[in-house]
Amino acid sequence: MNILEGKISLKGDEKVAIVASRFNHLITDRLIEGAKDSFLRHNGNEKHLDLILVPGAYELPFVLDRVLANKGYDGICTLGAIIRGGTPHFDYVSAEATKGIANATLKYTTPVSFGVLTTDSIDQAIERAGSKAGNKGFEAMNALIELINLYKKLS
């Protein structure tokens, strides 16, 4: 049986963007740090890493679609943090951000990873942004690197 899978290693010439939400920056700043750490640890060249900041998670799909349409990147890592509050706002934002990112990803041939946290509390978000549950930004970049390599094998 032939197994096709991507490796978590870059050559150093891949151009990658992180599209991240500024809202809940206490959390998203840590996710961005984790994603950058993964990129550099796996042979990425910092000159080829761009950070694109958007106001909130709801805006991620719109900017992602525009970035994908320009075809200037080998891969894009989306990051954000949506934390449940006392209103239904969480449900609307998380659903639309998730669907929008998925829809934009399906329109283009560029790999995209999903690193948007949807948590019930600030404590859960902190746990996923670098404390006891690891850093989901790091994990999202790992997934993106693997996808970049897998897409190359599938083309």
Secondary structure, 3 states (H helix, E strand, C coil): CCCCCCCCCCCCCCCEEEEEECCCHHHHHHHHHHHHHHHHHCCCCHHHEEEEEECCHHHHHHHHHHHHHHCCCCEEEEEEEEECCCCCHHHHHHHHHHHHHHHHHHHCCCCEEEEEEEECCHHHHHHHEEECCEEHHHHHHHHHHHHHHHHHHHC
